[in-house]
Every structure is written in structure tokens, then in C-alpha cells.
Amino acid sequence: MGQENGAISLENLIGDQIDEWFITGASEINDNGYILATGYNRCSGTSNHQLLLRPIPEPGTAGLLLVALAGSSCWRRRRYLLGGASG
């Protein structure tokens, strides 16, 4: 379950409604990472729904971004304080 060989299970992108939906296929993915999938609702029994799945970044990714931004800010401040800022 989850990530195997670089692939991510689409069911993991459904979130809290995992018990309600079953994905039968995925047809496209756009540049923003949104995935167009088809599936059916287990509760109502209806099928052939189009689903738009949006990946959520892992917490580690967000933490790494915050560390990079903090490091960049410290570097720019140090350059400024040492008189190396050109503009």
C-alpha cells in the first residue's frame, strides 16, 4: 500500500472518504499534479463518476521548504548587514 517502485496508490489521495470511493481507472494528469480518475461510490452504488484527485505534499516536503526559506532569509540578511547588498 502507498508507494511502491515510485508509484503512488490513487486511493491514498482520496483522504477521509476512502471507504466511500473505489477508483476504477485514471486517464490524465496535468502540470499541477491533478489526476482525472473514474470510480464508483460504494455507499450509493452509483458508478462512472469522474473524480479530480489533488495530491497533498508530504509533511517532510513542507518542512524542507520552510528550512530552505529560513536559510535563504538568513543569508540575505547577513549579506545586507555586511554591506554586500547591491540594491
Rosetta silent file (secondary structure, phi, psi, omega in degrees, C-alpha in Angstrom):
SEQUENCE: MGQENGAISLENLIGDQIDEWFITGASEINDNGYILATGYNRCSGTSNHQLLLRPIPEPGTAGLLLVALAGSSCWRRRRYLLGGASG
SCORE:     score description
SCORE:     0.000 S_00000001
   1 L     0.000  150.742  179.177    0.000    0.000    0.000 S_00000001
   2 L    88.730 -122.401 -172.610    1.211    3.551   -0.585 S_00000001
   3 E  -110.020  121.337  176.516    4.337    3.962   -2.646 S_00000001
   4 E  -133.246  127.075  179.296    5.944    1.031   -4.443 S_00000001
   5 L    55.406   35.673  178.281    8.556    1.425   -7.163 S_00000001
   6 L    82.565   -3.512  179.044    7.881    5.169   -7.369 S_00000001
   7 E   -94.730  145.468  178.914    4.133    4.699   -7.909 S_00000001
   8 E  -113.638  131.963  177.758    1.564    6.179   -5.545 S_00000001
   9 L   -66.848  126.073 -179.118   -1.751    4.464   -4.871 S_00000001
  10 H   -65.287  -27.786  178.456   -4.551    6.761   -6.035 S_00000001
  11 H   -60.615  -28.052  179.418   -6.761    5.561   -3.189 S_00000001
  12 H   -69.689  -19.411 -179.075   -4.390    7.374   -0.809 S_00000001
  13 H   -83.823  -10.057 -178.202   -5.307   10.697   -2.463 S_00000001
  14 L   -75.969  -28.960  177.059   -8.991   10.352   -1.568 S_00000001
  15 H    80.454 -132.743 -174.221   -8.328   11.075    2.104 S_00000001
  16 H   -67.834  -18.323 -176.564  -11.114   10.618    4.648 S_00000001
  17 H   -95.140   22.777 -176.997  -13.587    9.311    2.074 S_00000001
  18 L   -59.547  -33.241 -179.023  -11.510    6.208    1.242 S_00000001
  19 L   -74.551  -18.994 -176.651  -14.301    3.891    2.437 S_00000001
  20 L   -90.099  -26.905 -171.709  -16.854    5.542    0.131 S_00000001
  21 E  -118.895  145.828  173.514  -14.998    5.501   -3.193 S_00000001
  22 E  -127.430  122.015 -177.971  -13.330    2.864   -5.349 S_00000001
  23 E   -86.234  126.889 -179.882  -11.153    4.075   -8.221 S_00000001
  24 E   -99.604  -18.553  178.471  -11.520    2.043  -11.402 S_00000001
  25 E  -175.971  163.429  176.135   -9.057    3.963  -13.570 S_00000001
  26 E  -131.621  135.404 -173.984   -7.057    7.106  -14.140 S_00000001
  27 E  -112.969  -31.936 -176.112   -6.843    8.801  -17.516 S_00000001
  28 E  -148.999  158.797  172.932   -4.869   12.042  -17.231 S_00000001
  29 E  -139.401  137.092 -178.594   -2.615   14.145  -15.036 S_00000001
  30 L  -100.768 -179.133 -176.696   -1.952   17.864  -15.542 S_00000001
  31 L   -65.496  -22.067  178.604    1.089   20.038  -14.812 S_00000001
  32 L   -86.590   -3.161  179.219   -0.257   20.905  -11.347 S_00000001
  33 L    92.038    2.575  177.852   -0.448   17.228  -10.377 S_00000001
  34 L   -72.479  137.258 -176.263   -4.234   16.923  -10.532 S_00000001
  35 E  -115.000  128.052  175.667   -5.335   13.455  -11.621 S_00000001
  36 E   -92.281  118.444 -176.075   -8.526   12.762  -13.578 S_00000001
  37 E  -130.156  164.995  174.094   -9.878    9.393  -12.482 S_00000001
  38 E  -119.863  151.199  179.600  -13.063    7.360  -12.749 S_00000001
  39 E  -172.085 -177.529  176.923  -14.680    5.396   -9.973 S_00000001
  40 E  -132.157  155.456 -179.179  -17.829    4.455   -8.156 S_00000001
  41 E   -89.580  119.279 -177.707  -19.356    5.298   -4.828 S_00000001
  42 L   -68.817  -31.615 -177.196  -19.609    2.223   -2.600 S_00000001
  43 L   -71.892  -46.612 -176.584  -22.298    3.740   -0.370 S_00000001
  44 L   -91.521  -16.747 -179.729  -24.769    4.725   -3.075 S_00000001
  45 L    79.769    2.673  179.547  -23.756    2.066   -5.590 S_00000001
  46 L   -79.334  147.838 -177.114  -23.544    4.612   -8.384 S_00000001
  47 L  -125.698  179.861  177.596  -20.745    4.194  -10.906 S_00000001
  48 L    59.826   43.076  174.043  -18.920    6.029  -13.667 S_00000001
  49 E   -88.866  143.656  170.990  -18.121    9.159  -11.685 S_00000001
  50 E   -90.585  128.885 -178.839  -15.332   11.469  -12.806 S_00000001
  51 E  -118.554  138.961  174.857  -13.031   12.271   -9.895 S_00000001
  52 E  -111.548  108.798 -176.325  -10.427   15.026   -9.708 S_00000001
  53 E   -98.702  133.813 -179.397   -7.721   13.975   -7.272 S_00000001
  54 L  -116.459  116.766  179.024   -5.310   16.538   -5.872 S_00000001
  55 L   -65.663  142.752  177.485   -2.066   15.273   -4.348 S_00000001
  56 L  -107.971  128.355 -179.485   -1.194   16.663   -0.927 S_00000001
  57 L   -61.647  147.432  177.067    2.505   17.254   -0.245 S_00000001
  58 L   -67.407  150.440  178.691    4.111   15.113    2.413 S_00000001
  59 H   -56.751  -33.995  178.918    4.836   16.886    5.716 S_00000001
  60 H   -63.381  -34.017  178.923    8.561   16.395    5.115 S_00000001
  61 H   -66.184  -44.465  179.023    8.321   18.367    1.883 S_00000001
  62 H   -64.498  -39.844  178.568    6.724   21.339    3.637 S_00000001
  63 H   -63.994  -41.182  178.209    9.354   21.199    6.385 S_00000001
  64 H   -64.243  -39.108  177.498   12.161   21.172    3.849 S_00000001
  65 H   -63.145  -43.228  178.709   10.660   24.194    2.120 S_00000001
  66 H   -63.065  -40.584  178.231   10.494   26.099    5.429 S_00000001
  67 H   -63.985  -42.378  179.332   14.134   25.283    6.205 S_00000001
  68 H   -63.737  -42.098  179.261   15.190   26.455    2.733 S_00000001
  69 H   -65.804  -40.852  178.697   13.260   29.728    3.098 S_00000001
  70 H   -64.531  -42.727  178.569   14.729   30.371    6.561 S_00000001
  71 H   -63.068  -41.470  178.838   18.249   29.684    5.280 S_00000001
  72 H   -64.416  -41.099  178.991   17.752   31.988    2.325 S_00000001
  73 H   -64.132  -42.792  178.927   16.450   34.759    4.607 S_00000001
  74 H   -63.788  -41.878  179.583   19.432   34.428    6.950 S_00000001
  75 H   -62.605  -45.508  179.732   21.857   34.513    4.022 S_00000001
  76 H   -65.497  -39.937  179.399   20.262   37.652    2.555 S_00000001
  77 H   -64.936  -41.696  179.147   20.208   39.376    5.954 S_00000001
  78 H   -63.100  -42.914  177.998   23.874   38.555    6.532 S_00000001
  79 H   -60.798  -41.589 -179.814   24.803   39.919    3.112 S_00000001
  80 H   -64.122  -45.944 -177.915   22.869   43.086    3.866 S_00000001
  81 H   -67.347  -29.305  179.434   24.486   43.563    7.285 S_00000001
  82 L   -86.650    1.442  177.039   27.978   43.027    5.853 S_00000001
  83 L    82.111   17.903 -178.904   27.344   45.686    3.217 S_00000001
  84 L   -92.645    1.509  179.971   27.207   43.284    0.291 S_00000001
  85 L   -75.373  130.735 -178.325   23.714   44.259   -0.836 S_00000001
  86 L  -102.124    0.230  179.855   23.759   45.910   -4.212 S_00000001
  87 L  -176.417    0.000    0.000   20.213   47.070   -4.379 S_00000001
